[in-house]
Amino acid sequence: MSQTEVHADGESGQMSGRESGHEGHGRLKPTLLLGALGIVYGDIGTSPLYAFKEAVRAASQGAQSADPAAVIGAVSLILWALILIVSLKYAVLILRADNRGEGGIVAMLALLGARHAKPGSWQGWLLVVGLVGAALLYGDGAITPAISVLSAIEGLKVDAPALGRYVVPITIVILVALFLVQSKGVAFIGRMFGPVMLVWFLVLTLMGLGGILQKPEILAAANPFRAIDFLVHAGWGVSFAMLGAAFLAVTGGEAMYADLGHFGAKPIRVAWFALVLPALVVNYFGQGAVLLAEPDAIENPFYRLAPDWAHYPLIGLATLATVIASQAIISGVFSLTQQAIQLGFLPAMRIVQTASDERGQIYVPAVNWLLAAATLTAVLLFETSDALAGAYGIAVSLLMAITTLLAALIAHKWGYNLLAVIAVNGFFLCIDLVFLGANSVKLFEGGWFPLLLAAIIALMMLTWRKGNRLVEQARSGLRLPEPVFLSHLQHQEIVRLPGTGAFLSSATHGIPLHLSRFVERSHALHRRVLIVTALYEETPTVPQSERARVTLLAPDFYRLVLRYGFMEDASIPEGLRCAVEHRHLPAPLLDDLTVFVGHETIIPKSDQRGMMPWRETLFAFMQRNAERTGAFFCVPTRQVVEVGTEIEI
């Protein structure tokens, strides 16, 4: 099993938070179904607020009334997009590509072992593609809260157009409040997720049924040839615009796989096929029926589905549903950040556990405020959900295409028939590429915004990974082999200090730089010495019985290797206790323990082969602002001693 080093000399991995969803594969629990409704389906569940409207407007070329053929074509296209992309590709196919119950694009990279690929190889390019896919989620995370809350508040304009000027200020107030409460934890909101979204999907169904009864002719949209016929005869420009807009109905489907570890595949599939899919389909058909009956309702067919007396209560429910959808995407970005840090793709950041009894509830301050800035910028820049629709979709369609490609490689790695893998995944990849091509025309309409965010994150990930490799190469040339160091100890006058000195190291061999530097400058060393290395496996969790491996290098001189999954907390105190409990280390070693960490200062040198000078400067900046190694590994501050070292790259 392959491993990766947590660079504890100066860089480090990160604690993780999500609970495993293996229980979801056994007996189905109602709590898991309710949780899936809120966490997994919050985003796609609020798509009816804007997706159908945008598809019909694109097909109608900006006309003030909807063309019946365009209405039926849009409903048919959305229906079959939900069936092919979400139901068949994600629910049936992609959910199989789990990493011991965990999902998400970072879990896919771990399954493929892409982190250890050599630069320039096809595996190296695969890693770049995967990291771009992960970065695209940050762009999605900035756009989703903006378009969701905006589309809900825009319902005010249906009954009172004069209130339109208050839509953006109200949206900003709601979003600011949402990002402010992240530091308090989302336990209360989390308990509301499932029940509120259950009510939301039931309301979607009832509204849709009312519209269908008004105009049953809309049921003709169940025929996929109605969508194909319209696209063929509408012309390339209209067809591509309609495809790009209709794709908004499936954005959020990727959460099925990303949140696999929360609930397991079975609750996710049952919730989708039993409630979410029927509710969405019925509502889209209902919106189409309203436009067949009232073509001038194209401005907001969702709210026109409801009777006049229900508009304001519906706006309140829709706002609450979009806040839940926004919270779900924010939490997903937090989890993605954890995994990326764990696997060495981002620098260590402060991560706060907001609930003592549930590890999945976390808060990442830096990410929270950067995401808040990006989301509020999107609201102020685009101002309406119609304008934001141009920015939304391009990042998700590219992410879906990357996910399909990685899933095919995983299936091939697992031994599935190559022809079957090419046929099945190739079919879905063609669909993804069609939607990606349709969304690409939005590039200058706002699609550049999430792509710019994704490009910045991807650049940071690739720079951090390359910089760490350069630093580790520099360390390797400076480390003393164990026999050489131990020989020096025997031939030098060294003052032996009481207690135990634990020196964190990024390698499983050689002497850490700060250990040799400490002895060199102080001519002293503790009576008992531990060299501690934390490794992250390619699996989500590691059993405690397999946590610690100890090697005796000399009397009272040990090397301790701690192994963690990429979804686990990397805690040095917990690892030491685990080693003692399993009798890998004698208990007295934990008495009077001092933990030494290396504090490295990165010096960019443009005359050496490495990265371009500006990337080396960026890496040095990221390294200086990373979370302190001791705090990162949960070591109490009073036990930590930092030893400074300069490293040139």
Phi and psi in degrees as a GROMACS rama.xvg file:
@    title "Ramachandran Plot"
@    xaxis  label "Phi"
@    yaxis  label "Psi"
@TYPE xy
-77.6549  153.045  SER-2
-131.986  163.384  GLN-3
-132.491  149.107  THR-4
-86.5226  140.854  GLU-5
-91.7114  115.023  VAL-6
-78.121  87.243  HIS-7
-85.984  -7.05428  ALA-8
-63.1629  -39.694  ASP-9
-153.2  -21.724  GLY-10
-118.93  167.415  GLU-11
-157.828  165.504  SER-12
-83.7533  -160.503  GLY-13
-144.725  154.383  GLN-14
-66.692  151.274  MET-15
-119.474  173.244  SER-16
-138.98  -22.2962  GLY-17
-79.5382  145.459  ARG-18
-77.4287  148.372  GLU-19
-69.4285  146.587  SER-20
-103.805  24.4495  GLY-21
-61.8062  -28.8044  HIS-22
-64.2409  -19.8686  GLU-23
-71.0492  -12.8934  GLY-24
-88.42  -10.1137  HIS-25
-99.9936  -127.428  GLY-26
-67.2334  131.54  ARG-27
-74.2177  126.222  LEU-28
-107.751  135.063  LYS-29
-57.6337  -33.5191  PRO-30
-64.8851  -35.0207  THR-31
-69.0154  -38.4884  LEU-32
-63.5221  -45.2549  LEU-33
-63.4725  -41.9663  LEU-34
-62.131  -41.3082  GLY-35
-63.0509  -36.6942  ALA-36
-59.2575  -40.4501  LEU-37
-82.7245  -47.2755  GLY-38
-79.2915  -48.5225  ILE-39
-79.1676  -41.431  VAL-40
-108.387  13.0034  TYR-41
-63.2023  -42.1656  GLY-42
-69.8625  -57.7887  ASP-43
-66.3924  -26.2866  ILE-44
-69.9565  -22.7801  GLY-45
-98.8691  2.42792  THR-46
-60.7971  -32.52  SER-47
-57.4332  -18.4427  PRO-48
-63.2456  -28.2431  LEU-49
-138.418  -24.2112  TYR-50
-63.6724  -51.7525  ALA-51
-65.7702  -41.1949  PHE-52
-56.3702  -45.767  LYS-53
-67.7746  -36.8699  GLU-54
-64.9413  -44.2103  ALA-55
-69.5347  -40.2803  VAL-56
-62.5793  -38.6809  ARG-57
-66.6277  -40.797  ALA-58
-71.0615  -28.5361  ALA-59
-89.7739  1.23277  SER-60
55.2629  42.4666  GLN-61
79.191  8.90602  GLY-62
-66.7359  155.552  ALA-63
-79.8033  -11.9865  GLN-64
-132.355  153.357  SER-65
-88.7055  137.04  ALA-66
-80.7433  130.825  ASP-67
-55.3746  -40.0346  PRO-68
-64.4979  -37.8673  ALA-69
-67.1046  -38.1467  ALA-70
-63.0217  -51.1576  VAL-71
-64.9502  -38.8963  ILE-72
-63.8618  -40.4938  GLY-73
-66.1761  -44.4658  ALA-74
-61.9538  -44.1166  VAL-75
-62.9268  -42.1931  SER-76
-63.5291  -43.9997  LEU-77
-64.7227  -42.9749  ILE-78
-56.4757  -50.2984  LEU-79
-76.9944  -22.9139  TRP-80
-66.4683  -42.1722  ALA-81
-62.9733  -38.6217  LEU-82
-70.9544  -48.9507  ILE-83
-75.2423  -47.9803  LEU-84
-80.6271  -50.7238  ILE-85
-83.8276  -50.0781  VAL-86
-71.4048  -52.4327  SER-87
-82.4789  -49.6919  LEU-88
-70.7724  -52.6447  LYS-89
-81.4863  -54.6574  TYR-90
-66.0962  -38.0367  ALA-91
-93.8371  -44.6952  VAL-92
-93.71  -60.3771  LEU-93
-64.804  -34.4859  ILE-94
-62.5186  -15.2077  LEU-95
-75.9756  -21.2657  ARG-96
-87.3957  56.6106  ALA-97
-93.9732  151.513  ASP-98
-103.665  86.7937  ASN-99
52.1708  46.5188  ARG-100
94.6976  -12.746  GLY-101
-98.1939  147.623  GLU-102
-125.628  -173.069  GLY-103
105.196  158.436  GLY-104
-67.6397  -29.4937  ILE-105
-69.4159  -37.3375  VAL-106
-63.7838  -34.7145  ALA-107
-63.6355  -44.4009  MET-108
-61.3311  -37.9079  LEU-109
-65.1126  -41.0193  ALA-110
-61.1034  -38.8892  LEU-111
-82.7989  -7.23853  LEU-112
63.0487  29.0008  GLY-113
-70.9343  -18.9698  ALA-114
-64.3357  -24.3375  ARG-115
-98.1806  10.0038  HIS-116
-70.896  147.825  ALA-117
-79.0238  138.343  LYS-118
-56.9449  135.547  PRO-119
94.1508  -19.5343  GLY-120
-78.6776  168.556  SER-121
-66.5745  -31.0647  TRP-122
-66.9345  -33.8265  GLN-123
-65.4912  -40.8794  GLY-124
-68.1205  -32.3399  TRP-125
-62.1454  -40.1327  LEU-126
-63.3472  -41.7305  LEU-127
-60.134  -44.4853  VAL-128
-61.8349  -43.4645  VAL-129
-64.1138  -40.3099  GLY-130
-68.0725  -35.0198  LEU-131
-62.4115  -41.7885  VAL-132
-60.6892  -42.1725  GLY-133
-64.5926  -40.1679  ALA-134
-65.7739  -31.2016  ALA-135
-62.3007  -27.6971  LEU-136
-65.1298  -29.4105  LEU-137
-68.7813  -39.2887  TYR-138
-63.2729  -41.3879  GLY-139
-63.0682  -39.441  ASP-140
-65.6287  -25.6319  GLY-141
-81.6191  -33.5302  ALA-142
-84.1513  -37.577  ILE-143
-57.402  -51.6077  THR-144
-61.1759  -36.29  PRO-145
-65.5827  -52.0058  ALA-146
-72.2356  -32.7974  ILE-147
-67.4887  -52.5174  SER-148
-68.2654  -39.8674  VAL-149
-57.8534  -46.5191  LEU-150
-64.3775  -32.5305  SER-151
-70.9805  -46.7364  ALA-152
-67.9939  -26.9948  ILE-153
-64.3642  -12.0165  GLU-154
-61.879  -20.1853  GLY-155
-61.5025  -28.8551  LEU-156
-75.6101  -13.7548  LYS-157
-65.6944  -48.1447  VAL-158
-93.7592  -26.2543  ASP-159
-137.413  82.0909  ALA-160
-54.4997  -26.8791  PRO-161
-64.8176  -20.625  ALA-162
-78.4839  -2.63427  LEU-163
-56.1457  -34.3952  GLY-164
-70.7131  -11.8838  ARG-165
-95.2263  -5.29822  TYR-166
-61.182  -50.3088  VAL-167
-64.4754  -47.435  VAL-168
-59.547  -41.6988  PRO-169
-63.6425  -42.3868  ILE-170
-60.2415  -43.9751  THR-171
-63.3265  -42.3961  ILE-172
-60.717  -44.629  VAL-173
-63.4141  -44.5367  ILE-174
-68.4262  -40.7436  LEU-175
-60.4858  -44.2699  VAL-176
-61.5578  -39.5659  ALA-177
-62.7246  -45.2107  LEU-178
-71.82  -29.2378  PHE-179
-67.0706  -36.4402  LEU-180
-79.3843  -6.57294  VAL-181
-59.1905  -37.8011  GLN-182
-68.3494  -19.1347  SER-183
-85.7455  -8.96796  LYS-184
90.8778  160.52  GLY-185
-120.764  29.2297  VAL-186
-61.1936  -45.2462  ALA-187
-66.5168  -47.9517  PHE-188
-62.3971  -38.071  ILE-189
-60.0472  -38.5311  GLY-190
-68.0616  -23.3739  ARG-191
-85.467  -19.4679  MET-192
-49.1389  -61.3547  PHE-193
-60.4045  -55.2813  GLY-194
-59.0269  -41.3224  PRO-195
-64.9075  -43.9333  VAL-196
-69.2761  -29.763  MET-197
-61.7528  -46.5172  LEU-198
-61.2725  -41.9622  VAL-199
-59.0266  -47.592  TRP-200
-68.3151  -34.2225  PHE-201
-66.2934  -40.3106  LEU-202
-64.8618  -41.9712  VAL-203
-56.0443  -42.9709  LEU-204
-65.5145  -46.992  THR-205
-63.3997  -42.5112  LEU-206
-61.1645  -45.3675  MET-207
-63.8348  -41.137  GLY-208
-61.2488  -40.0835  LEU-209
-60.3126  -41.5108  GLY-210
-67.6039  -41.8353  GLY-211
-62.6392  -41.3048  ILE-212
-63.4833  -28.2452  LEU-213
-72.2096  -38.1676  GLN-214
-141.46  81.9987  LYS-215
-62.2585  -15.5365  PRO-216
-58.8653  -20.1902  GLU-217
-64.5982  -20.6857  ILE-218
-63.0184  -15.2338  LEU-219
-62.11  -19.2426  ALA-220
-68.6008  -12.4493  ALA-221
-65.5276  -19.0097  ALA-222
-80.2048  115.68  ASN-223
-63.4011  -22.2791  PRO-224
-69.7886  -18.3991  PHE-225
-67.7683  -37.3238  ARG-226
-69.5296  -44.9047  ALA-227
-63.0181  -43.6039  ILE-228
-61.085  -42.8686  ASP-229
-66.3781  -43.5103  PHE-230
-63.9303  -38.0488  LEU-231
-66.8384  -39.6724  VAL-232
-93.8522  -8.02863  HIS-233
-82.8785  -16.9852  ALA-234
95.4655  153.93  GLY-235
-61.1089  -42.5264  TRP-236
-61.6687  -49.1289  GLY-237
-67.7571  -41.1961  VAL-238
-62.0921  -45.3889  SER-239
-65.5231  -40.3752  PHE-240
-62.9165  -40.9476  ALA-241
-68.3282  -42.0438  MET-242
-60.7293  -44.2429  LEU-243
-62.9505  -38.7074  GLY-244
-72.9451  -41.2342  ALA-245
-64.1194  -26.3221  ALA-246
-62.1728  -23.7584  PHE-247
-59.257  -22.6863  LEU-248
-71.5181  -19.7937  ALA-249
-108.614  -3.92056  VAL-250
-63.9207  134.376  THR-251
105.653  -16.8  GLY-252
-64.6505  -26.9759  GLY-253
-66.5291  -16.8743  GLU-254
-65.4766  -23.9912  ALA-255
-53.0275  -47.2749  MET-256
-81.7359  -38.6969  TYR-257
-62.2959  -34.7084  ALA-258
-99.6774  18.3024  ASP-259
-57.1792  -39.7748  LEU-260
-67.6579  -20.9731  GLY-261
-71.3197  -41.8073  HIS-262
-126.03  -22.8577  PHE-263
90.7041  160.827  GLY-264
-68.3162  -37.9583  ALA-265
-63.791  -51.2073  LYS-266
-60.6339  -35.8664  PRO-267
-64.7934  -44.592  ILE-268
-67.7002  -43.97  ARG-269
-63.2477  -45.1675  VAL-270
-61.0185  -38.0888  ALA-271
-67.9177  -54.5876  TRP-272
-75.4295  -28.4218  PHE-273
-85.3299  -30.3532  ALA-274
-133.491  -53.8371  LEU-275
-64.381  -52.133  VAL-276
-60.2476  -49.9885  LEU-277
-57.9099  -41.8096  PRO-278
-63.7454  -44.1714  ALA-279
-64.3929  -45.7365  LEU-280
-61.9597  -47.478  VAL-281
-61.2476  -40.1045  VAL-282
-67.9726  -42.9021  ASN-283
-62.6389  -40.5511  TYR-284
-63.3138  -38.9753  PHE-285
-64.1487  -42.0291  GLY-286
-62.548  -39.6081  GLN-287
-62.6892  -39.5828  GLY-288
-63.6636  -39.2336  ALA-289
-61.2939  -40.7095  VAL-290
-71.6821  -30.3815  LEU-291
-66.3113  -37.2282  LEU-292
-80.4836  -36.5071  ALA-293
-133.336  83.144  GLU-294
-56.8773  -23.5545  PRO-295
-80.9619  -0.0678063  ASP-296
-81.1131  13.5409  ALA-297
-63.3195  -21.8873  ILE-298
-62.0483  -38.41  GLU-299
-161.296  76.4143  ASN-300
-64.1197  -25.3117  PRO-301
-62.6377  -52.9002  PHE-302
-72.13  -24.0475  TYR-303
-72.4409  -14.6183  ARG-304
-66.7847  -31.6762  LEU-305
-88.1192  149.7  ALA-306
-64.4716  157.921  PRO-307
-56.1279  -40.5171  ASP-308
-66.2885  -19.7034  TRP-309
-95.349  -1.70282  ALA-310
-61.1161  -50.3504  HIS-311
-69.0078  -41.9918  TYR-312
-59.4042  -36.9678  PRO-313
-67.5153  -37.9055  LEU-314
-60.8291  -42.062  ILE-315
-62.4429  -44.609  GLY-316
-65.8404  -42.2895  LEU-317
-63.5396  -39.6495  ALA-318
-62.9896  -43.4317  THR-319
-63.6276  -40.912  LEU-320
-64.6738  -39.6311  ALA-321
-71.8031  -31.5588  THR-322
-63.7175  -41.25  VAL-323
-63.8558  -43.5742  ILE-324
-61.0351  -40.7215  ALA-325
-66.005  -41.857  SER-326
-61.9877  -39.4636  GLN-327
-63.5404  -41.7555  ALA-328
-71.5279  -35.1114  ILE-329
-63.8842  -46.3735  ILE-330
-61.5294  -37.0575  SER-331
-64.5811  -38.1454  GLY-332
-66.8243  -38.661  VAL-333
-59.3266  -47.0318  PHE-334
-63.9942  -41.3296  SER-335
-61.4565  -40.9916  LEU-336
-61.7522  -42.4507  THR-337
-55.6316  -51.7251  GLN-338
-62.843  -41.3777  GLN-339
-62.7895  -39.4882  ALA-340
-69.227  -42.2266  ILE-341
-55.5431  -40.9642  GLN-342
-93.1231  9.65951  LEU-343
84.0719  21.6739  GLY-344
-98.1552  -14.4897  PHE-345
-139.729  154.855  LEU-346
-68.8672  158.994  PRO-347
-62.1006  136.345  ALA-348
-129.073  158.075  MET-349
-71.0739  125.237  ARG-350
-122.82  126.771  ILE-351
-107.649  126.487  VAL-352
-81.1205  116.212  GLN-353
-91.3627  -2.59964  THR-354
-142.459  125.914  ALA-355
-71.7169  -22.7461  SER-356
-104.983  3.34977  ASP-357
-146.751  108.899  GLU-358
-69.4719  -19.0332  ARG-359
-71.4344  -13.1086  GLY-360
-95.1744  108.351  GLN-361
-133.706  165.121  ILE-362
-141.032  125.384  TYR-363
-114.112  98.4714  VAL-364
-54.2244  -47.9209  PRO-365
-61.0397  -45.9291  ALA-366
-66.7398  -39.1991  VAL-367
-57.9174  -47.0587  ASN-368
-78.6475  -31.5026  TRP-369
-66.6029  -40.4921  LEU-370
-66.3324  -39.0394  LEU-371
-61.4129  -44.5046  ALA-372
-61.4719  -42.6452  ALA-373
-66.5921  -40.8879  ALA-374
-66.7885  -46.2079  THR-375
-66.0533  -34.7844  LEU-376
-61.8596  -41.0176  THR-377
-62.3579  -42.0226  ALA-378
-63.931  -46.5975  VAL-379
-70.4856  -30.547  LEU-380
-77.7241  -41.1069  LEU-381
-101.584  -30.6106  PHE-382
70.4735  -30.3896  GLU-383
-130.146  157.534  THR-384
-66.9577  -30.8749  SER-385
-60.8409  -44.8159  ASP-386
-68.8823  -38.9242  ALA-387
-67.0067  -26.6015  LEU-388
-59.0448  -29.0063  ALA-389
-69.4998  -27.1758  GLY-390
-88.029  -18.9831  ALA-391
-95.076  137.905  TYR-392
114.811  -38.3317  GLY-393
-66.8795  -39.8456  ILE-394
-68.7255  -41.3916  ALA-395
-68.7264  -39.992  VAL-396
-64.6419  -38.0817  SER-397
-67.405  -40.2898  LEU-398
-61.9017  -42.0044  LEU-399
-64.3045  -38.3796  MET-400
-65.0029  -42.4703  ALA-401
-63.5292  -41.3165  ILE-402
-61.1728  -42.6877  THR-403
-61.8037  -42.1306  THR-404
-63.3459  -46.9945  LEU-405
-65.3934  -36.9573  LEU-406
-62.8153  -37.6954  ALA-407
-63.9336  -42.264  ALA-408
-65.5688  -37.0164  LEU-409
-65.9961  -44.5105  ILE-410
-60.5911  -41.1747  ALA-411
-65.6769  -40.7101  HIS-412
-63.1895  -34.2022  LYS-413
-80.695  -0.234696  TRP-414
95.4431  11.9012  GLY-415
-68.903  153.336  TYR-416
-55.8721  127.339  ASN-417
-61.5483  -41.6189  LEU-418
-64.8083  -39.4811  LEU-419
-66.0668  -40.4632  ALA-420
-62.2634  -45.3491  VAL-421
-64.4083  -41.6142  ILE-422
-66.0289  -50.3326  ALA-423
-70.4443  -54.0161  VAL-424
-69.4565  -31.4206  ASN-425
-63.9497  -38.4108  GLY-426
-60.6805  -48.8253  PHE-427
-69.3721  -33.8991  PHE-428
-65.0589  -37.2635  LEU-429
-61.6684  -42.0547  CYS-430
-62.8055  -44.9466  ILE-431
-59.0999  -41.7955  ASP-432
-70.2087  -32.6862  LEU-433
-62.6348  -47.3967  VAL-434
-67.152  -35.8061  PHE-435
-63.3484  -42.5681  LEU-436
-62.8534  -39.8673  GLY-437
-65.9311  -38.5552  ALA-438
-75.0799  -22.1063  ASN-439
-64.9361  -23.8793  SER-440
-69.7605  -12.4685  VAL-441
-83.9581  0.572511  LYS-442
-52.8427  -45.6989  LEU-443
-91.1989  -0.503807  PHE-444
-94.6865  1.13784  GLU-445
137.188  -12.1611  GLY-446
-62.3159  -19.9997  GLY-447
-64.9226  -26.3322  TRP-448
-65.3364  -56.3857  PHE-449
-66.2503  -30.2643  PRO-450
-68.0854  -36.1286  LEU-451
-64.3503  -44.7016  LEU-452
-60.2724  -44.579  LEU-453
-63.4186  -39.2795  ALA-454
-63.6351  -39.5183  ALA-455
-64.4788  -45.8413  ILE-456
-64.8686  -43.7981  ILE-457
-62.2196  -40.496  ALA-458
-61.663  -42.1046  LEU-459
-63.6136  -42.4555  MET-460
-62.4508  -48.2873  MET-461
-67.6039  -36.8865  LEU-462
-67.0112  -42.2188  THR-463
-63.6682  -43.293  TRP-464
-65.1778  -46.0587  ARG-465
-66.0551  -41.5824  LYS-466
-61.4846  -40.2497  GLY-467
-62.5554  -37.2896  ASN-468
-64.5747  -41.3709  ARG-469
-65.5523  -40.7817  LEU-470
-64.4383  -42.3281  VAL-471
-65.942  -35.4745  GLU-472
-62.9881  -41.122  GLN-473
-65.1484  -41.2835  ALA-474
-61.8077  -43.9309  ARG-475
-58.1499  -35.5395  SER-476
-76.1354  -15.4386  GLY-477
-103.2  -17.2801  LEU-478
-71.6241  141.932  ARG-479
-86.8106  139.595  LEU-480
-63.5115  152.534  PRO-481
-57.1739  -46.5092  GLU-482
-60.5711  -38.7608  PRO-483
-65.0919  -45.6052  VAL-484
-64.5587  -44.6158  PHE-485
-65.6921  -33.7844  LEU-486
-66.0167  -39.3592  SER-487
-63.7223  -37.1743  HIS-488
-62.2445  -37.2738  LEU-489
-72.7249  -25.465  GLN-490
-106.014  8.51294  HIS-491
-119.279  155.168  GLN-492
-84.5699  100.608  GLU-493
-111.543  128.445  ILE-494
-77.5804  125.104  VAL-495
-92.3258  119.067  ARG-496
-88.0141  150.404  LEU-497
-70.5664  156.94  PRO-498
88.4811  -166.164  GLY-499
-119.292  133.761  THR-500
-106.989  119.882  GLY-501
-105.918  119.525  ALA-502
-108.656  117.299  PHE-503
-75.9443  137.784  LEU-504
-135.222  152.99  SER-505
-92.9778  -5.8036  SER-506
-124.155  160.272  ALA-507
-97.5302  9.97634  THR-508
-149.072  161.209  HIS-509
78.2737  169.059  GLY-510
-98.4693  127.559  ILE-511
-55.8346  145.715  PRO-512
-59.5567  -40.3749  LEU-513
-73.4553  -20.7963  HIS-514
-71.5307  -49.4157  LEU-515
-65.7628  -36.4281  SER-516
-66.289  -38.4968  ARG-517
-63.272  -45.2016  PHE-518
-67.8612  -39.89  VAL-519
-62.6002  -39.9011  GLU-520
-90.5818  -29.6664  ARG-521
-104.306  -15.261  SER-522
53.43  38.8038  HIS-523
-146.299  156.709  ALA-524
-159.347  148.974  LEU-525
-67.7631  156.361  HIS-526
-63.5449  -36.6507  ARG-527
-118.621  133.936  ARG-528
-127.464  135.188  VAL-529
-121.728  131.543  LEU-530
-104.414  116.563  ILE-531
-111.892  127.663  VAL-532
-125.392  132.588  THR-533
-107.879  126.301  ALA-534
-114.447  143.709  LEU-535
-105.659  127.023  TYR-536
-82.0369  172.156  GLU-537
-84.6445  9.51981  GLU-538
-113.921  157.547  THR-539
-64.618  -38.6065  PRO-540
-137.625  158.795  THR-541
-128.12  128.937  VAL-542
-58.9003  146.133  PRO-543
-61.3903  -29.2059  GLN-544
-66.1865  -19.4294  SER-545
-109.226  11.2676  GLU-546
-66.1039  -45.9519  ARG-547
-115.143  141.101  ALA-548
-132.576  126.598  ARG-549
-118.142  136.64  VAL-550
-124.281  129.564  THR-551
-87.5121  112.263  LEU-552
-87.7727  -31.403  LEU-553
-164.755  168.286  ALA-554
-54.3321  126.411  PRO-555
60.8285  24.5959  ASP-556
-131.913  108.688  PHE-557
-121.018  151.674  TYR-558
-113.499  123.673  ARG-559
-115.049  122.709  LEU-560
-110.34  119.719  VAL-561
-104.981  134.337  LEU-562
-115.599  132.469  ARG-563
-131.532  152.292  TYR-564
-81.7868  161.102  GLY-565
-74.8585  1.02339  PHE-566
-110.431  13.4428  MET-567
-110.893  159.977  GLU-568
-76.9175  128.31  ASP-569
-93.4652  93.6286  ALA-570
-114.773  116.671  SER-571
-63.4241  -45.7952  ILE-572
-57.4082  -41.7384  PRO-573
-65.029  -39.9581  GLU-574
-64.9827  -39.2631  GLY-575
-65.4548  -43.4861  LEU-576
-62.3254  -39.9163  ARG-577
-62.9394  -40.8776  CYS-578
-64.3263  -37.9792  ALA-579
-70.9748  -43.3507  VAL-580
-62.2986  -33.6291  GLU-581
-93.6493  13.2448  HIS-582
62.5275  29.8084  ARG-583
-83.0274  -25.7727  HIS-584
-131.11  147.404  LEU-585
-71.8338  141.175  PRO-586
-57.5889  -35.9395  ALA-587
-58.8948  -19.0274  PRO-588
-63.1935  -24.8259  LEU-589
-83.4699  -8.57406  LEU-590
-76.871  135.461  ASP-591
51.1615  57.4177  ASP-592
-93.5497  132.298  LEU-593
-119.894  130.228  THR-594
-104.599  121.994  VAL-595
-102.582  129.774  PHE-596
-125.343  150.654  VAL-597
-87.0573  128.022  GLY-598
-105.421  104.944  HIS-599
-98.4122  139.103  GLU-600
-109.11  119.17  THR-601
-86.7534  127.402  ILE-602
-112.126  107.27  ILE-603
-67.2464  136.307  PRO-604
-129.638  111.281  LYS-605
-73.1914  -13.9303  SER-606
-88.1637  1.54249  ASP-607
-107.09  153.805  GLN-608
-74.7236  121.294  ARG-609
-168.761  -117.127  GLY-610
-102.528  168.181  MET-611
-62.6325  150.943  MET-612
-53.5454  -40.4586  PRO-613
-68.4558  -30.7113  TRP-614
-73.7126  -36.5386  ARG-615
-63.8293  -38.3528  GLU-616
-65.7553  -40.9797  THR-617
-62.8408  -42.896  LEU-618
-62.6407  -43.0044  PHE-619
-62.1946  -39.3116  ALA-620
-63.671  -44.4854  PHE-621
-64.0521  -38.9182  MET-622
-67.3665  -38.2641  GLN-623
-67.249  -31.5893  ARG-624
-99.1191  6.40354  ASN-625
-71.5989  159.894  ALA-626
-61.8344  142.603  GLU-627
-59.9613  138.556  ARG-628
-58.4784  -43.4879  THR-629
-61.1888  -47.1928  GLY-630
-64.5834  -38.4561  ALA-631
-58.9258  -40.4511  PHE-632
-92.3516  17.0943  PHE-633
64.5269  26.4481  CYS-634
-85.4522  128.716  VAL-635
-55.948  138.113  PRO-636
-56.6615  -36.643  THR-637
-67.0773  -15.1205  ARG-638
-98.1058  -5.10063  GLN-639
-97.4118  135.105  VAL-640
-126.688  127.121  VAL-641
-100.313  137.592  GLU-642
-117.979  119.07  VAL-643
-80.0531  144.124  GLY-644
-146.545  141.552  THR-645
-102.354  135.46  GLU-646
-129.619  129.808  ILE-647
-97.615  135.778  GLU-648
